[in-house]
Amino acid sequence: MRIDDEAVMWSASPADRAGRPLLVLLHGYNSHEGDLFGLSPYLPLEPAIASLRAPISTGYGHAWFPLLAQGEEFAMTGAEEATTAVIEWLDRVAPGEASVGLLGFSQGGAMALELLRRAPERFAFAVSLAGFALPGTREGDERMAELAPPVFWGRGTVDEVIPSTSVVRTQEWLPAHASLDQRVYEGLGHSVSDREIGDVRAFLAARYAA
């Protein structure tokens, strides 16, 4: 499994990326790299933004791993392989990058947390929009709990896509492993609202100011 370097959407040219922090965008299931890239104008100007295409074709879009409903072991194996693929992509394009942030939606939000769990010292923070923590334990979980990296987790009260079991698991897991900024948006479904984008922008601005 490999990230397609040619499919990555960048907010800046190679010359303009030099010396800037990197923000990696991870789209949701059955979507594409152009989806979250549309948020770029509403985000802080400090980072160079890279929006990745997930490596599994779904026919209508792309996915990071099979759905949990298709079998937990199947999904977990796919998530592990996708996490490795993103790490290998980073090794290719930004091997010495000191500040890498993650922003994902839905399955991409789950991937943002998986990347933190794999390499908690490599990533500065994660934003998980309508995302969730996958089940099980990882080698990096203990170290992540020690570092307690900043994590923004936003979700809507009427999101009918993410199962309640995944929401409950994330509610229990995240506070013990991250410095959590949790936001719940009344009446929001499986989507992102203007209010949430404003909260994300403030979260990111605080990270870059630090």
C-alpha positions as CSV (number, residue, x, y, z in Angstrom):
1,M,0.0,0.0,0.0
2,R,1.4,3.4,-1.0
3,I,0.3,7.0,-1.1
4,D,0.2,8.4,-4.6
5,D,2.6,11.3,-4.6
6,E,1.2,12.7,-7.8
7,A,-2.3,12.8,-6.3
8,V,-1.3,15.0,-3.3
9,M,-2.7,18.5,-3.4
10,W,-0.4,21.1,-2.0
11,S,-1.2,24.7,-0.9
12,A,2.3,25.9,-1.7
13,S,5.1,25.2,-4.2
14,P,8.2,23.4,-2.9
15,A,10.1,26.7,-2.6
16,D,7.2,28.2,-0.6
17,R,7.0,25.2,1.7
18,A,10.6,25.6,3.0
19,G,10.8,26.4,6.7
20,R,7.0,26.2,7.2
21,P,5.2,23.6,9.4
22,L,3.3,20.9,7.5
23,L,-0.5,20.2,7.9
24,V,-1.6,16.9,6.5
25,L,-5.3,16.5,5.5
26,L,-6.9,13.1,5.5
27,H,-10.3,12.8,3.8
28,G,-13.2,10.5,4.7
29,Y,-14.4,7.2,3.3
30,N,-15.5,7.2,-0.3
31,S,-14.0,10.7,-0.9
32,H,-10.9,12.2,-2.4
33,E,-8.0,14.6,-1.8
34,G,-10.0,17.6,-3.1
35,D,-12.6,17.4,-0.4
36,L,-10.9,18.7,2.7
37,F,-8.6,20.8,0.5
38,G,-11.5,23.2,0.1
39,L,-11.1,24.1,3.8
40,S,-7.6,25.6,3.1
41,P,-8.7,29.2,2.7
42,Y,-10.4,29.1,6.1
43,L,-7.3,27.8,7.9
44,P,-4.3,29.7,9.3
45,L,-1.7,30.8,6.8
46,E,1.4,29.4,8.7
47,P,1.4,25.8,7.5
48,A,2.0,24.4,4.1
49,I,-1.0,22.1,3.5
50,A,-0.9,18.7,1.9
51,S,-4.1,16.8,1.1
52,L,-3.6,13.1,0.6
53,R,-5.6,10.6,-1.5
54,A,-6.4,7.4,0.5
55,P,-4.8,4.3,-1.1
56,I,-7.8,2.1,-1.5
57,S,-10.2,2.6,-4.4
58,T,-13.9,2.2,-3.5
59,G,-15.2,2.7,-7.0
60,Y,-16.7,6.1,-6.3
61,G,-13.8,7.4,-4.2
62,H,-11.1,6.2,-1.9
63,A,-10.7,4.8,1.6
64,W,-8.0,4.4,4.1
65,F,-9.2,1.0,5.4
66,P,-12.3,-1.2,5.1
67,L,-15.3,-0.3,7.2
68,L,-15.5,-1.9,10.7
69,A,-18.8,-3.3,9.7
70,Q,-17.0,-5.5,7.1
71,G,-15.0,-7.2,9.9
72,E,-12.9,-5.7,12.7
73,E,-9.7,-7.7,11.9
74,F,-10.0,-6.8,8.2
75,A,-10.4,-3.1,9.1
76,M,-7.6,-3.0,11.6
77,T,-5.2,-4.7,9.2
78,G,-6.1,-2.1,6.5
79,A,-5.7,0.8,9.0
80,E,-2.3,-0.5,10.0
81,E,-1.1,-0.7,6.4
82,A,-2.5,2.8,5.6
83,T,-0.8,4.3,8.6
84,T,2.5,2.8,7.4
85,A,1.9,4.2,3.9
86,V,1.4,7.7,5.3
87,I,4.5,7.5,7.4
88,E,6.5,6.3,4.4
89,W,5.1,9.2,2.4
90,L,6.3,11.6,5.1
91,D,9.7,10.0,5.0
92,R,9.8,10.7,1.2
93,V,8.6,14.3,1.1
94,A,9.3,15.7,4.6
95,P,11.9,13.5,6.3
96,G,13.3,16.3,8.5
97,E,10.0,18.2,9.2
98,A,9.9,19.1,12.8
99,S,6.3,20.1,13.0
100,V,3.6,17.9,11.4
101,G,0.0,18.4,12.2
102,L,-2.9,16.2,11.2
103,L,-6.5,17.1,10.2
104,G,-8.9,14.4,9.2
105,F,-12.7,13.9,8.6
106,S,-14.6,10.7,9.5
107,Q,-12.3,7.8,8.6
108,G,-9.6,10.3,8.0
109,G,-10.1,11.5,11.6
110,A,-9.6,8.0,12.7
111,M,-6.4,7.9,10.7
112,A,-5.2,11.1,12.3
113,L,-5.5,9.3,15.7
114,E,-3.9,6.1,14.3
115,L,-0.9,8.2,13.2
116,L,-0.5,9.8,16.6
117,R,-0.7,6.3,18.2
118,R,2.0,5.0,15.8
119,A,4.4,7.9,16.1
120,P,3.4,10.2,18.9
121,E,6.6,12.1,18.9
122,R,6.5,12.9,15.2
123,F,3.2,14.7,15.2
124,A,2.4,18.0,16.9
125,F,-1.3,17.6,17.1
126,A,-4.4,16.1,15.5
127,V,-7.8,17.4,14.5
128,S,-10.5,14.7,14.2
129,L,-13.7,15.9,12.7
130,A,-16.6,13.3,13.0
131,G,-13.8,10.8,13.6
132,F,-13.2,8.1,16.1
133,A,-10.6,6.0,17.9
134,L,-10.3,2.4,16.5
135,P,-10.4,-0.5,19.0
136,G,-7.5,-2.3,20.5
137,T,-4.1,-1.1,21.8
138,R,-1.0,0.1,20.0
139,E,2.7,0.1,20.9
140,G,2.7,3.9,21.0
141,D,-0.4,4.3,23.2
142,E,1.6,4.5,26.4
143,R,4.0,7.1,25.0
144,M,1.1,9.1,23.6
145,A,-0.5,9.2,27.1
146,E,2.8,10.5,28.5
147,L,3.1,13.2,25.9
148,A,-0.6,14.0,25.8
149,P,-0.5,15.8,22.4
150,P,-3.2,18.3,21.7
151,V,-6.3,16.8,20.0
152,F,-9.4,18.6,18.7
153,W,-12.4,16.2,18.4
154,G,-15.5,17.7,17.0
155,R,-18.8,15.8,16.3
156,G,-22.5,16.5,15.7
157,T,-25.4,15.4,17.9
158,V,-27.3,13.9,15.0
159,D,-24.4,12.2,13.2
160,E,-26.0,8.9,12.1
161,V,-22.9,7.6,10.3
162,I,-20.5,6.9,13.1
163,P,-21.8,4.1,15.4
164,S,-22.5,5.0,19.0
165,T,-20.1,2.3,20.1
166,S,-17.3,4.1,18.3
167,V,-18.3,7.4,19.9
168,V,-18.4,5.9,23.4
169,R,-15.0,4.2,22.8
170,T,-13.5,7.5,21.7
171,Q,-15.0,9.4,24.7
172,E,-13.3,6.9,27.0
173,W,-10.0,6.6,25.2
174,L,-9.0,10.2,24.1
175,P,-9.0,11.9,27.5
176,A,-6.5,9.4,28.8
177,H,-4.1,9.8,25.8
178,A,-4.3,13.4,24.7
179,S,-4.8,17.0,25.8
180,L,-8.4,17.0,24.5
181,D,-10.4,19.9,23.1
182,Q,-13.8,18.2,22.6
183,R,-16.6,20.0,20.9
184,V,-20.2,18.8,20.3
185,Y,-22.4,20.7,17.9
186,E,-26.1,20.6,18.4
187,G,-28.1,19.6,15.3
188,L,-25.0,18.8,13.2
189,G,-25.0,15.5,11.2
190,H,-22.0,13.8,9.6
191,S,-20.6,17.1,8.3
192,V,-18.6,20.1,9.3
193,S,-20.3,23.4,10.2
194,D,-19.1,27.0,9.9
195,R,-19.0,27.2,13.7
196,E,-16.8,24.1,13.8
197,I,-14.4,25.5,11.1
198,G,-14.1,28.6,13.3
199,D,-13.2,26.5,16.3
200,V,-10.7,24.5,14.3
201,R,-9.1,27.6,13.0
202,A,-8.7,28.9,16.6
203,F,-7.3,25.6,17.7
204,L,-4.7,25.6,14.9
205,A,-3.8,29.2,15.5
206,A,-3.1,28.5,19.1
207,R,-0.8,25.5,18.1
208,Y,1.1,27.6,15.6
209,A,1.4,30.5,18.1
210,A,3.0,28.1,20.6
